[in-house]
Amino acid sequence: MNEPLKKYQNKKFEKTAFYEYGTKIPIKNGKEIIDYLAKTPFCTLYAATNWMDDFAEAVNFYYLQRRFGNNYELTYIKDEKVNAVYSYRGNQNVKIYDSLCKEICGF
């Protein structure tokens, strides 16, 4: 199975392009992307595409946060105002990976 659980699926982002293939998401959908991510256990939209990328991104972001204090953050600004913010550190849903990542990273 290479797709998220039904409750985390979003047909609009299913075929999203991250390289040259797939559907481009218009920037006007930025708030929708951020709102979607905040309700899922995925740390990035790329991670939501399949479980292998989800796992790799989760370990990567866990490591960067714990080791260097980095926080992955998306900010959608429209008409010079912040419309939505997604923060890896602030997303409680991604905490499901903490114990596994702790074992892998050693801290």
N, C-alpha and C positions, 0 to 999 in steps of 0.2 A: 504494500500500500504506500503510495507516494503522494498522499494529499492529507491536508489537515482534517481533524474531526469536523463533522458537519457544522457544529456551532461556531467554528472558527473560519469556515469557508466564506469566501467573498468572490463571486463570479467576476466582478469587475477587475479584480487584481490577479485572477487566475493565470492569465497569459501575459503578464507584465514583462516588458523588455528590460533586461539589465545589461545586455550587450547590444548586438545589432539585430537580434531576432525577437519577435513578439510584438505586443501592442504597447505603444507609448502611452503613458498616463499624462494627461494634460495637467499643468501646474495648478490650474484652478481646482483640481481635486485634492490639493495638499491637505486641507483640513479633514477631509474624509479619510485619507490615508492615516493621518495621525490619530483620529478617533478610532479607526479600526484597530491599529496596533495597540492602543491603550487597553483594549478589551481582550487581548489575546496573550498567550504566553510566548509569543515570538518577539525577539529583540529587534528584528528588522523586517521590512517587507520582503526582502530577499530570503530571509529565513523561513517565511511563510510558504515559500514555493515548494519545498520538499523536506523530508525529515533529516536528510544528510546535511543539508545546508543549515537547517535549524540547529542541529547538534553542534556543528562547527562554529556557527556564529555565537551560540550560547557560551561555549567554552572560551572563545576568543574575547568576547565582551566581559565575561566574568574575570578573566585574567587581566585584561587592561584596566578594569576598574579596581580590582584588589591590589594589583602590583604597582600600578602607576597613578591610581586615583582618577583615571579618565572616565568621563561619562559621555556616552553616545546620546546626542540630543538632536532632534529635528524641530525647527521653528518655522512655522508658516506665517509669512507676513503679507498682508493684503492692505492696500491703501495706506501704507506706512504704519499699520497697526499690527501687533501680534495677534493672530487669529487662533492659533493652536500651537501647543508645544508637546512634544513627546520626549520623555526622558527614560533611558534604560534604567537608571538608578531609581527613578520614581515609579516604574511599572512593577507593582507587586506580583503580577502574574508570572514574570520571568524567574521569580524566586524558586520555582519548582525545580530548577536545575542546580541550585546552590550546593546541595550535598554531593551530587555527582561531580560537579566541577571542582569542588574542594578536594575530592579524592584524586582527580586527574592532575590538578595544578599543584597540589600539596599545601595549599593554604586557603 
